[in-house]
Amino acid sequence: MSAPATPYTVGTDAAAVHLRNLNMVFRGAGSDTIALQDATLAIRPGEFISLIGPSGCGKTTLLRLMADLITPTSGELRIGGKTPAQARQAREYGYVFQAPALMEWRTVLQNVMLPLDVMNRPKATRETRAREMLELVGLTGFEGRYPWQLSGGMQQRVSIARALAFDPPLLLMDEPFGALDEITREKLNGELLRLWQDTRKTVVFVTHGITEAVFLSTRVVVMTARPGKIEGVVDIDLPHPRTQETRESPRFFELATRVRELLRKGHGFDVEE
Ligand SMILES: Nc1ncnc2c1ncn2[C@@H]1O[C@H](COP(=O)(O)OP(=O)(O)OP(=O)(O)O)[C@@H](O)[C@H]1O
């Protein structure tokens, strides 16, 4: 276990995501908000990284910067060696939002096919690919349903299938299971891990849940608010495959405690030894 003061770094080209001294300031009428200050991090291809921290610490801002939805105030950001704008054009990432954001008038199959329609992929391959993705997330048999006919967990699986449809190397996930009950969330955590192992995508996952972060990740990035900063990084050395037993192991408890300590430190609380 480690929480290096300077996060792991690799050469820009080797990293799936590389940020160096990244800053994001939102200019307000009266005051500015430093949403992200001096963030440096390199994410290796195939890693599962969770971003955890209190409300307002810049987790979504960091994800939006990676997705080229906003432009940094200063600093460097590369996605697979490309600028965020180049990466967006090259469709390097899929984005999963907190709310599934499905189109109500399209069936499950049509929702998953949507990005392929937009990209004008050959018609014959669109449906085959969408069906494969639905199988991957365990929704075979539900192709003809409409989003409103599905549970929240199933809707979120459809949005994951949609994000994977064009096979991006990077998956950006913003609290995808935040609105779900604990049991459904644990089930989807297991499914997401299996999917990650099958596809070897790089995943950047925003969460408020310590156990969720520890269970899923190769590393947990702990952030603090006002200004938004990376407080520390915890390596998660739990073996795979991870199961219910993993959650109950002493090592799991130790790692969760380490993440919790960093969160408390960021809040300015005393850290219990
Ligand atoms: N478009 C914007 N304009 C002005 N301020 C913004 C904007 N987007 C975010 N902020 C501010 O930047 C800070 C970081 O916001 P961000 O949404 O990244 O936090 P977060 O860690 O994702 O929070 P939460 O856990 O509540 O989703 C907050 O203070 C927020 O109010």
The ligand as an SDF file (V2000), in Angstrom:
LIG
                    3D

 31 33  0  0  0  0  0  0  0  0999 V2000
  -19.4980   25.3140  -15.0030 N   0  0  0  0  0  0  0  0  0  0  0  0
  -19.1360   25.7270  -13.7860 C   0  0  0  0  0  0  0  0  0  0  0  0
  -19.1350   27.0450  -13.4670 N   0  0  0  0  0  0  0  0  0  0  0  0
  -18.7630   27.4860  -12.2440 C   0  0  0  0  0  0  0  0  0  0  0  0
  -18.3550   26.6420  -11.2640 N   0  0  0  0  0  0  0  0  0  0  0  0
  -18.3400   25.3370  -11.5040 C   0  0  0  0  0  0  0  0  0  0  0  0
  -18.7320   24.7990  -12.7820 C   0  0  0  0  0  0  0  0  0  0  0  0
  -18.6120   23.4480  -12.7340 N   0  0  0  0  0  0  0  0  0  0  0  0
  -18.1670   23.1630  -11.4940 C   0  0  0  0  0  0  0  0  0  0  0  0
  -18.0070   24.2820  -10.7560 N   0  0  0  0  0  0  0  0  0  0  0  0
  -17.5070   24.3420   -9.3780 C   0  0  0  0  0  0  0  0  0  0  0  0
  -16.2700   23.6720   -9.3250 O   0  0  0  0  0  0  0  0  0  0  0  0
  -16.1640   22.9130   -8.1290 C   0  0  0  0  0  0  0  0  0  0  0  0
  -15.9500   21.4610   -8.4560 C   0  0  0  0  0  0  0  0  0  0  0  0
  -17.1440   20.9310   -9.0300 O   0  0  0  0  0  0  0  0  0  0  0  0
  -17.3050   19.4140   -9.4850 P   0  0  0  0  0  0  0  0  0  0  0  0
  -18.6750   19.2560  -10.0660 O   0  0  0  0  0  0  0  0  0  0  0  0
  -16.1660   19.0250  -10.3220 O   0  0  0  0  0  0  0  0  0  0  0  0
  -17.2050   18.6590   -8.0940 O   0  0  0  0  0  0  0  0  0  0  0  0
  -17.4710   17.1300   -7.7490 P   0  0  0  0  0  0  0  0  0  0  0  0
  -16.3050   16.6860   -6.9380 O   0  0  0  0  0  0  0  0  0  0  0  0
  -17.7790   16.3680   -8.9640 O   0  0  0  0  0  0  0  0  0  0  0  0
  -18.7540   17.2570   -6.8200 O   0  0  0  0  0  0  0  0  0  0  0  0
  -19.9890   16.2180   -6.5700 P   0  0  0  0  0  0  0  0  0  0  0  0
  -19.3990   15.0830   -5.8050 O   0  0  0  0  0  0  0  0  0  0  0  0
  -20.9440   17.0150   -5.7580 O   0  0  0  0  0  0  0  0  0  0  0  0
  -20.5300   15.8290   -7.9260 O   0  0  0  0  0  0  0  0  0  0  0  0
  -17.4240   23.1730   -7.3250 C   0  0  0  0  0  0  0  0  0  0  0  0
  -17.1760   24.2130   -6.3950 O   0  0  0  0  0  0  0  0  0  0  0  0
  -18.4130   23.6380   -8.3890 C   0  0  0  0  0  0  0  0  0  0  0  0
  -19.3720   24.5130   -7.8400 O   0  0  0  0  0  0  0  0  0  0  0  0
  1  2  1  0
  2  3  1  0
  2  7  2  0
  3  4  2  0
  4  5  1  0
  5  6  2  0
  6  7  1  0
  6 10  1  0
  7  8  1  0
  8  9  2  0
  9 10  1  0
 10 11  1  0
 11 12  1  0
 11 30  1  0
 12 13  1  0
 13 14  1  0
 13 28  1  0
 14 15  1  0
 15 16  1  0
 16 17  2  0
 16 18  1  0
 16 19  1  0
 19 20  1  0
 20 21  2  0
 20 22  1  0
 20 23  1  0
 23 24  1  0
 24 25  2  0
 24 26  1  0
 24 27  1  0
 28 29  1  0
 28 30  1  0
 30 31  1  0
M  END
$$$$
